[in-house]
Amino acid sequence: MTWDGGLHRGAGRLAAGIWWHTADFARFDGDTERHTAGLYTLAEQQVWREHPDVADDEQGISLFAQYGWADEEVSEVSQHLGAGVLWVGPFPGRDGDAVGGMLTLVDLSDASGSGFAGDETGIELFYRLAITPFLTLKPDLQGVSNPSGDTTVDDALVLILRIEIAL
């Protein structure tokens, strides 16, 4: 069961939701939980438009933040906080391109038996290159500190290339 409500204002959005899962879940302490629940919230706002006189202009800079919570007795991630920026049309003549970045903080479960020594931090930078109206390439660079909350594992650097085809 999920509830999702939101408030839209101009070129922004505020949303919140709760979720409830009725299955049985193994707890980190070895017991069983008959259900679990969580919540999330999201805020996004376009703070600058290249063409403010055009109501549906997507070109500009937007900021966003998100927060999520789940029961740390059954969920590996008990809290998540993310924030970032997106710039659509960053260069003249490249109106369909976008560049963005995000910082994410993951609070891993501290429940007895969870086994996490620490928390995880990630940073992401990307550029979406619009080749045609139906084809985009998106190189994405991600850095992760304390992957899976394991302080003995080296930090990770990941390079991804996404190809998007819209038919």
C-alpha positions in Angstrom: 0.0 0.0 0.0 1.4 3.4 -0.9 0.2 7.0 -0.5 1.8 9.7 -2.5 0.8 13.3 -2.2 2.3 16.4 -3.7 2.1 20.1 -4.0 3.1 21.7 -7.4 4.0 25.4 -7.6 5.3 26.9 -10.8 8.4 25.1 -11.9 8.8 23.2 -8.6 7.4 20.2 -6.8 7.1 19.0 -3.2 6.0 15.4 -2.6 5.8 13.1 0.3 4.8 9.5 0.6 4.6 6.5 2.9 4.8 2.9 2.1 3.7 -0.3 4.0 4.8 -3.8 3.1 2.8 -6.7 4.6 5.2 -9.6 4.0 7.3 -11.3 6.7 10.8 -9.9 7.0 13.9 -11.3 8.6 15.3 -9.0 11.3 19.0 -8.5 11.7 18.7 -9.9 15.2 17.3 -13.2 13.9 13.6 -12.6 14.7 10.9 -12.0 12.1 9.0 -8.8 11.5 5.4 -9.2 10.2 5.6 -6.0 8.1 7.7 -3.0 7.5 7.1 0.6 6.5 8.9 3.7 5.5 8.5 7.3 4.2 10.0 9.7 1.8 9.9 13.3 0.8 11.2 15.2 -2.3 11.5 18.8 -3.2 12.6 20.2 -6.6 12.6 23.8 -7.8 13.7 25.4 -11.0 15.6 28.5 -9.7 16.6 30.0 -13.1 15.0 29.8 -16.5 16.8 30.8 -19.7 13.6 32.1 -21.2 11.4 33.2 -18.2 8.7 34.5 -20.6 8.0 30.9 -21.9 5.9 29.0 -19.3 7.0 25.5 -20.2 10.7 26.3 -20.8 12.8 23.4 -19.5 16.1 25.2 -20.0 17.6 26.5 -16.8 18.9 25.4 -13.4 17.0 23.3 -10.9 17.8 22.2 -7.4 16.5 19.1 -5.6 16.6 17.4 -2.3 15.2 14.0 -1.1 14.9 12.2 2.2 13.9 8.6 2.9 13.5 6.6 6.1 12.9 2.8 6.6 12.9 0.5 9.7 16.6 -0.2 10.4 15.6 -3.5 12.1 14.9 -5.0 8.6 16.2 -2.6 6.1 19.9 -2.2 5.3 19.4 1.5 4.6 17.7 3.3 7.5 17.9 6.8 6.1 18.9 8.4 2.9 19.6 12.1 2.2 20.4 13.4 -1.3 20.7 16.8 -2.9 21.7 18.0 -6.3 21.6 20.3 -9.2 20.5 20.0 -12.9 21.2 22.4 -15.7 19.2 21.9 -18.9 20.6 23.6 -22.0 24.0 24.6 -20.5 25.6 25.7 -23.8 24.3 27.8 -26.7 22.8 25.6 -29.4 22.7 22.5 -27.1 19.1 23.1 -25.7 18.5 19.3 -25.2 21.7 18.7 -23.3 21.9 18.6 -19.5 24.6 18.5 -16.9 24.1 17.7 -13.2 25.5 16.5 -9.9 24.3 14.9 -6.7 25.6 14.2 -3.3 24.0 11.3 -1.4 24.4 10.2 2.2 23.3 6.7 3.1 22.8 5.9 6.8 23.1 2.1 7.0 21.4 0.2 9.8 22.9 0.3 13.2 20.6 -2.5 14.4 22.2 -5.4 16.3 23.4 -8.0 13.8 23.3 -5.7 10.8 27.1 -5.9 10.4 27.6 -2.4 9.0 30.8 -0.7 10.3 29.9 2.7 8.9 27.8 4.7 6.4 28.1 5.3 2.7 28.6 8.6 0.9 28.3 9.1 -2.9 28.9 11.8 -5.4 27.7 11.7 -9.0 28.4 14.0 -12.0 26.9 13.5 -15.5 26.4 15.0 -18.9 23.4 14.1 -21.1 24.3 14.7 -24.7 21.2 14.9 -27.0 22.4 13.4 -30.3 19.0 13.4 -31.9 15.4 13.9 -30.5 15.3 10.1 -29.9 19.0 9.3 -29.0 21.0 10.5 -26.1 24.4 9.5 -24.6 25.0 10.0 -20.9 28.4 9.6 -19.4 28.2 9.4 -15.6 31.0 9.5 -13.1 30.2 8.2 -9.5 32.4 8.1 -6.5 31.5 6.1 -3.4 33.1 6.4 0.0 32.8 3.4 2.3 31.0 1.2 -0.2 28.4 -0.9 1.7 29.5 0.8 4.9 32.7 -1.2 4.9 35.5 1.0 6.1 38.1 -1.6 5.1 37.1 -1.5 1.5 38.7 1.1 -0.8 36.5 3.9 -2.1 35.0 3.2 -5.5 35.1 5.2 -8.7 32.6 4.1 -11.4 32.3 5.4 -15.0 29.0 4.6 -16.7 27.9 5.3 -20.3 24.2 5.1 -20.8 22.6 5.1 -24.2 19.0 6.1 -24.4 16.7 5.4 -27.3 13.2 6.8 -27.2 10.9 5.2 -29.8 
